[in-house]
Amino acid sequence: MIETLSVNVSGQGLHDITKSVSDLVSSMTSSNDREGLCTLFIQHTSASLLIQENYDPAVCHDLEAWLKRLVPEDEALYTHTQEGPDDMPAHIKSALTAVSLSIPILDSQLALGTWQGIFLWEHRHHRGKRKIVVHLV
């Protein structure tokens, strides 16, 4: 089964999508689908996906600060600048992180650990929608 999840983002940063993904997986599974695999794939080159701690917001803050230091928004460094100063850094950040995730399904639920959450990591400053393909096997 394949569905597309549309996620509204309010700008750069980590956006917790765990509940949206869990709800979609629940709606896609039947009583016969107790075990399987959920694959998530983001259809963009300037955003990524991440499984990370979802309990302490400081974790997300620290990750964002670290990546901003690693990949600065400095137009003098890049030749691909026609879409703004955040565009090429967003492509680099996406290349350094993940565009797909695989999560086992056990007892008809995502087999995430106690403190694990699924995040869409928006690397641009724009607000809008991002699309994630959700594939269940």
C-alpha positions as CSV (number, residue, x, y, z in Angstrom):
1,M,0.0,0.0,0.0
2,I,1.2,3.5,-0.8
3,E,-0.2,6.8,0.5
4,T,1.2,10.4,0.3
5,L,1.4,12.4,3.5
6,S,1.2,16.2,3.1
7,V,2.9,18.1,5.9
8,N,2.6,21.9,6.5
9,V,5.9,23.5,7.6
10,S,6.2,26.8,9.2
11,G,9.8,27.4,8.2
12,Q,13.3,26.0,8.9
13,G,13.6,23.4,11.7
14,L,12.6,20.0,12.9
15,H,8.8,19.3,12.7
16,D,7.5,16.2,14.7
17,I,5.4,14.1,12.3
18,T,5.2,11.0,14.5
19,K,1.4,11.2,15.2
20,S,0.6,12.0,11.5
21,V,2.6,9.0,10.3
22,S,1.3,6.7,13.1
23,D,-2.3,7.7,12.3
24,L,-1.8,7.1,8.6
25,V,-0.2,3.7,9.2
26,S,-3.1,2.7,11.4
27,S,-5.6,3.7,8.7
28,M,-3.6,1.7,6.1
29,T,-3.3,-1.5,8.1
30,S,-6.0,-4.2,8.7
31,S,-6.3,-6.8,11.4
32,N,-4.3,-9.2,9.1
33,D,-1.4,-6.7,8.8
34,R,0.2,-7.1,12.3
35,E,3.8,-7.1,11.1
36,G,5.5,-5.4,8.2
37,L,7.7,-2.5,7.2
38,C,6.9,1.2,6.8
39,T,9.1,3.1,4.4
40,L,9.0,6.9,4.3
41,F,10.4,8.9,1.4
42,I,10.4,12.7,1.2
43,Q,9.9,14.0,-2.4
44,H,12.1,17.1,-2.0
45,T,15.8,18.0,-2.2
46,S,15.9,20.7,0.4
47,A,14.3,18.8,3.4
48,S,15.0,15.5,5.0
49,L,13.7,12.9,7.5
50,L,15.0,11.9,10.9
51,I,14.3,9.6,13.8
52,Q,15.4,11.4,16.9
53,E,14.5,12.0,20.6
54,N,11.1,13.6,20.9
55,Y,11.1,14.1,24.7
56,D,13.5,17.0,25.3
57,P,13.2,19.9,22.8
58,A,16.8,20.8,23.6
59,V,17.9,17.9,21.4
60,C,16.2,19.3,18.3
61,H,17.5,22.8,19.1
62,D,21.1,21.5,19.5
63,L,20.9,19.5,16.2
64,E,19.6,22.5,14.3
65,A,22.3,24.7,15.8
66,W,25.0,22.2,14.9
67,L,23.9,21.8,11.3
68,K,23.6,25.6,10.8
69,R,27.2,25.9,11.9
70,L,28.3,23.0,9.7
71,V,26.5,24.4,6.6
72,P,26.4,28.2,6.8
73,E,24.1,30.4,4.7
74,D,26.8,32.4,3.1
75,E,26.2,33.2,-0.6
76,A,29.9,33.8,-1.2
77,L,30.5,30.0,-0.8
78,Y,28.0,28.9,-3.4
79,T,27.3,29.3,-7.1
80,H,23.7,28.0,-6.9
81,T,22.1,31.1,-5.4
82,Q,19.2,32.1,-7.7
83,E,16.6,30.8,-5.3
84,G,18.0,32.7,-2.3
85,P,20.7,32.3,0.3
86,D,19.1,29.3,2.0
87,D,18.7,27.2,-1.1
88,M,22.1,25.7,-1.7
89,P,22.8,25.2,2.0
90,A,19.4,23.3,2.2
91,H,20.5,21.0,-0.6
92,I,23.8,20.3,1.2
93,K,21.9,19.6,4.5
94,S,19.6,17.3,2.7
95,A,22.6,15.4,1.2
96,L,24.1,15.0,4.7
97,T,20.9,13.7,6.3
98,A,18.3,11.1,5.1
99,V,15.5,11.3,2.5
100,S,14.1,7.9,3.5
101,L,13.5,5.9,6.6
102,S,12.4,2.3,7.3
103,I,10.5,1.5,10.4
104,P,9.3,-2.0,11.3
105,I,5.6,-2.5,12.1
106,L,4.9,-4.8,15.1
107,D,1.4,-5.5,16.4
108,S,0.0,-3.1,13.8
109,Q,2.1,-0.2,15.2
110,L,5.3,1.5,14.3
111,A,8.1,-0.1,16.4
112,L,9.6,3.1,17.6
113,G,11.5,3.2,20.9
114,T,10.2,5.0,24.0
115,W,11.8,8.4,23.2
116,Q,11.9,8.1,19.4
117,G,10.0,10.4,17.1
118,I,9.8,10.9,13.4
119,F,10.8,14.4,12.2
120,L,10.6,16.3,8.9
121,W,13.7,18.5,8.9
122,E,12.9,21.6,6.8
123,H,16.2,23.2,5.6
124,R,14.6,26.2,3.9
125,H,13.1,29.3,5.5
126,H,9.9,28.9,3.4
127,R,6.5,28.0,4.7
128,G,4.4,25.5,2.8
129,K,3.8,21.9,2.2
130,R,6.1,18.9,1.9
131,K,5.1,15.5,0.6
132,I,6.2,12.2,2.1
133,V,5.4,8.9,0.4
134,V,4.4,6.2,2.9
135,H,4.8,2.7,1.7
136,L,3.7,-0.3,3.8
137,V,4.8,-3.9,3.0
